[in-house]
């Protein structure tokens, strides 16, 4: 039996997230826990939670799952696992253990597909040095998969989205456009080469970027996922009480993303992300519309987005490129807060 998971979903990957504006309203109803050992909670909408065990050890905890983002069950497992693990890297942590989260329609798909999804996730986790030691499954349609991941971090070396400083330069380690490429695949207009490039990008662990962040003592970063480059930049700027300026012509795009936008291939998640951040953003009069919408494209298992002082950025960029992240680029700057958290320019 030939299996095509994309035939079972309308929206997959991180594009399936609840719109960020609605999510923030939901979180307002959640009372914040009071515990001095909670070092990072929900207040700044960071990538993961951090809980102190002692002066030298804290746990980094995250969970992520979503519907299929590709046709092949094994590749879906790989991508979903890489995406889940990324939050630990973004916080400066070392991922250690994980639990599977699986929703699988047993009456509609052969169990071989289930096994392939888990195999893909297990092999990606193993490549990150993670032991999957359990999980939970329910019968549900469409299928969904991800991980709950636990990592370690020294409490004095946590990386958060709330420590950007005026003068910092912003480095992005992967090109953007996975949401647009995958939407184009459903429309039959994305090239096979772009689809392969997008999948390979999503399967690439952020471990290399995380190693470089640790080497350069980075203290502010995030990973780019469902809220897009612009949405995550806005969240970082708001948490840090600064303004982030993105120069969109410096942002690397996957393959023919720009041309796909020209053809009208703009996923709904892009407009939801724009609606989330638009009130707190300003846009240059010369900003290319296609680049603007690319900035809000929902990414799945996107790259790391890190802040470094200018005197370190050049060396860090060289390290990233030589370590196998050739698309790494300086894409923006941090300034004092000027009334808007995000400014998009060409």
C-alpha atoms as one frame of an Amber mdcrd trajectory, in Angstrom:
protein
   0.000   0.000   0.000   1.421   3.364  -1.059   1.117   5.913   1.742   0.901
   9.671   1.197   0.372  11.411   4.527  -0.252  14.782   2.874  -3.526  13.440
   1.460  -4.792  13.250   5.050  -4.231  16.893   6.053  -5.087  20.401   4.932
  -2.422  22.073   7.079   0.660  20.378   8.494   3.789  21.149  10.446   4.043
  24.350  12.451   1.507  26.012  10.126  -1.133  24.084  12.095  -0.546  26.080
  15.278  -3.349  28.065  16.871  -3.069  31.684  15.613  -0.624  33.505  17.897
  -3.051  36.276  18.791  -5.600  33.708  20.014  -2.910  31.762  21.840  -1.888
  34.826  23.832  -5.508  35.366  24.888  -5.729  31.751  26.033  -2.511  32.014
  28.048  -3.821  35.063  29.914  -6.267  32.727  31.665  -3.451  30.486  32.891
  -2.294  31.507  36.388   1.516  31.695  36.511   2.966  29.219  39.000   4.933
  30.662  41.883   8.200  28.850  42.465  11.649  30.460  42.759  13.148  27.510
  40.911  11.222  28.352  37.721  13.932  30.228  35.841  12.016  30.557  32.567
   8.228  30.257  32.493   5.489  31.409  30.145   5.829  35.164  30.737   8.148
  35.858  27.786   6.759  33.127  25.508  10.196  31.557  25.249  11.042  28.317
  23.453  11.096  26.060  26.519  10.669  26.119  30.275  13.663  25.957  32.610
  13.508  24.584  36.153  16.449  24.800  38.562  17.487  21.597  40.333  20.538
  23.066  42.069  23.118  25.819  41.544  24.785  23.923  38.694  21.890  22.081
  37.058  18.548  23.047  35.561  16.085  21.065  33.451  14.951  22.411  30.072
  11.491  21.097  29.170   9.534  21.359  25.936   6.912  19.558  23.895   5.909
  19.875  20.260   3.801  17.831  17.829   1.884  18.447  14.617   0.176  16.811
  11.594   2.261  15.602   8.630   4.401  18.093   6.787   5.468  15.619   4.070
   4.188  12.478   2.366   6.601   9.859   3.685   5.982   8.547   7.247   9.687
   8.062   8.013  10.580  11.606   6.919   7.637  12.955   8.888   9.025  11.291
  12.009  12.472  12.766  11.352  11.180  16.309  10.833   8.804  16.255  13.798
  11.577  15.018  16.091  14.112  17.588  14.849  11.548  20.331  15.383  10.802
  19.190  18.948  14.475  18.942  19.897  15.237  22.407  18.520  13.708  24.225
  21.500  16.283  22.668  23.818  19.130  23.859  21.597  17.622  27.351  21.414
  17.770  27.634  25.223  21.437  26.615  25.387  20.577  23.160  26.709  21.772
  19.650  25.968  18.851  17.324  25.072  18.922  14.091  27.075  15.637  12.163
  27.072  12.281  12.280  25.310   8.807  10.756  25.229   6.876  10.041  22.045
   3.560  11.811  21.469   1.524  10.026  18.795  -2.002  10.393  17.461  -2.609
   7.698  14.874  -5.761   6.628  12.970  -5.353   2.856  13.296  -8.421   2.114
  11.166  -7.286   4.293   8.249  -3.547   3.667   8.012  -1.538   0.449   8.230
   0.505  -0.023  11.362   3.587  -0.082   9.147   3.136   3.687   8.714   2.996
   4.078  12.495   6.208   2.106  12.845   7.959   4.206  10.179   7.000   7.484
  11.878   8.362   6.228  15.188  11.485   4.900  13.475  12.182   8.258  11.873
  11.719  10.024  15.196  13.867   7.515  17.083  16.742   7.733  14.616  16.697
  11.551  14.640  16.628  11.551  18.435  19.516   9.073  18.548  21.582  11.314
  16.274  21.071  14.073  18.853  22.181  11.771  21.683  18.646  11.453  23.068
  17.118   8.338  24.585  13.374   7.935  23.909  12.140   6.135  26.999   8.369
   5.990  26.575   5.385   7.863  25.243   1.643   7.869  24.728  -0.628   7.106
  21.765  -4.299   7.767  21.090  -6.421   6.846  18.073  -7.029  10.083  16.219
  -7.328  11.507  12.698  -5.312  12.965  11.061  -2.048  11.514  12.402   0.135
  13.750  14.565   3.575  13.147  15.998   6.163  14.867  18.153   8.215  14.619
  21.312   8.282  15.852  24.884  11.983  16.542  25.434  14.044  17.105  28.571
  17.510  18.629  28.519  20.166  19.893  30.910  21.577  23.402  31.213  23.742
  25.268  33.710  21.478  27.914  35.300  24.171  30.539  34.647  24.306  29.718
  30.933  20.654  29.779  29.921  19.917  31.375  26.548  16.582  33.204  26.440
  14.632  35.386  24.036  14.657  38.233  26.580  18.311  39.325  26.550  18.762
  41.199  23.248  20.805  44.386  23.690  20.972  47.513  21.530  23.909  47.210
  19.167  23.641  43.439  18.784  23.659  41.911  15.320  21.199  39.143  14.450
  22.321  35.940  12.752  19.927  33.421  11.154  21.302  29.917  10.523  18.809
  28.478   8.002  16.965  29.920   4.998  13.240  30.544   5.337  10.284  29.556
   3.177   9.363  26.009   4.198   5.702  26.919   4.657   5.504  28.463   1.197
   7.344  25.571  -0.474   5.040  23.018   1.158   1.943  25.013   0.247   3.251
  25.124  -3.316   3.681  21.361  -3.213  -0.017  20.954  -2.453  -0.820  23.314
  -5.333   1.500  21.401  -7.657   3.750  24.408  -8.370   6.804  23.796  -6.140
   9.720  22.194  -7.955  10.956  18.770  -6.811  14.340  20.364  -6.090  12.800
  22.981  -3.757  10.747  20.338  -1.954  13.858  18.251  -1.316  15.783  21.331
  -0.138  12.971  22.298   2.235  12.761  18.790   3.690  16.516  18.568   4.147
  16.493  21.912   5.952  13.728  20.739   8.282  15.598  17.505   9.017  18.800
  19.356   9.925  19.302  19.482  13.687  20.190  22.844  15.224  22.955  21.235
  17.267  25.767  22.827  15.233  24.299  26.288  15.670  23.817  25.631  19.371
  27.464  24.616  19.742  28.554  27.905  18.156  26.228  29.856  20.460  27.833
  28.216  23.475  31.347  28.893  22.180  30.574  32.603  21.817  28.659  32.809
  25.094  25.421  33.902  23.386  22.731  34.857  25.892  19.809  35.717  23.592
  18.381  33.496  20.861  15.272  31.708  19.665  14.433  29.231  16.929  12.255
  30.182  13.978   9.139  28.044  13.773   5.393  28.582  13.474   5.248  32.356
  14.021   7.731  33.006  11.232  10.918  35.064  11.275   8.976  38.276  11.857
   6.743  36.807  14.569   9.633  35.350  16.550  11.619  38.586  16.093   8.678
  40.498  17.539   8.486  38.150  20.508  12.220  38.538  21.149  12.046  42.315
  20.877   9.060  42.537  23.214  10.629  40.226  25.786  13.883  42.225  25.623
  12.190  45.666  25.496  14.073  46.672  22.344  13.392  47.193  18.640  14.574
  44.632  16.079  15.284  45.796  12.531  15.269  43.102   9.844  16.877  43.707
   6.447  14.857  41.328   4.338  17.154  41.346   1.297  19.802  39.777   3.527
  17.495  36.964   4.646  18.228  33.726   2.730  15.205  32.186   0.992  14.782
  28.566  -0.063  14.857  28.094  -3.819  11.977  29.779  -5.651  10.116  31.090
  -2.593  10.056  34.650  -3.948   8.530  33.522  -7.252   5.975  31.302  -5.522
   4.727  34.306  -3.547   4.476  36.166  -6.880   2.172  33.375  -8.034  -0.072
  33.880  -5.003   1.276  30.993  -2.950   0.925  32.586   0.491  -0.306  30.197
   3.222  -3.007  31.348   5.613  -0.568  31.097   8.526   1.427  33.982   7.029
  -1.581  36.286   7.293  -2.322  35.098  10.845   1.270  35.843  11.826   1.054
  39.269  10.195  -2.165  39.990  12.103  -0.347  39.038  15.332   2.613  41.390
  14.946   1.371  44.163  12.646   0.154  46.480  15.428   3.611  46.453  17.020
   5.590  46.721  13.778   6.537  49.316  11.213   7.390  48.717   7.581   9.663
  50.644   5.268   7.942  52.307   2.330  10.406  50.531   0.071   9.793  47.071
   1.576   9.167  44.471  -1.128   5.749  42.879  -0.530   7.037  39.399  -1.355
   9.838  39.730   1.203   7.369  41.038   3.763   5.174  37.963   3.385   8.220
  35.664   3.441   9.107  37.187   6.814   5.769  36.010   8.206   5.881  32.539
   6.628   5.374  29.821   9.265   8.517  27.688   9.480   8.784  24.081  10.590
  12.085  23.112  12.235  13.637  26.429  11.198  17.019  27.809  12.083  18.423
  29.489  15.160  18.165  33.270  15.417  20.856  34.651  17.712  22.116  37.982
  19.031  25.821  38.782  19.130  27.819  41.965  19.645  29.383  43.225  16.384
  32.909  42.341  17.490  31.910  38.654  17.717  29.439  38.350  14.846  31.997
  37.999  12.034  33.882  35.194  13.761  30.667  33.428  14.762  29.394  33.617
  11.188  32.606  32.068   9.885  32.268  29.248  12.434  28.672  28.562  11.423
  29.480  28.440   7.714  32.567  26.259   8.163  30.600  23.907  10.443  28.070
  23.137   7.717  25.534  25.972   7.857  26.397  27.811   4.615  23.216  29.915
   4.543  23.976  31.560   7.893  23.652  35.332   7.499  23.550  38.571   9.462
  19.980  39.683   8.810  19.329  42.514  11.231  20.222  44.657  14.203  18.934
  45.457  17.678  18.304  49.090  18.656  16.839  50.962  21.592  13.053  50.702
  21.679  11.616  53.337  19.308   7.890  52.854  19.832   7.581  49.703  17.704
   9.119  46.337  18.497   9.766  45.317  14.884  10.890  47.242  11.819  11.023
  45.540   8.414  13.142  47.044   5.674  14.536  45.846   2.387
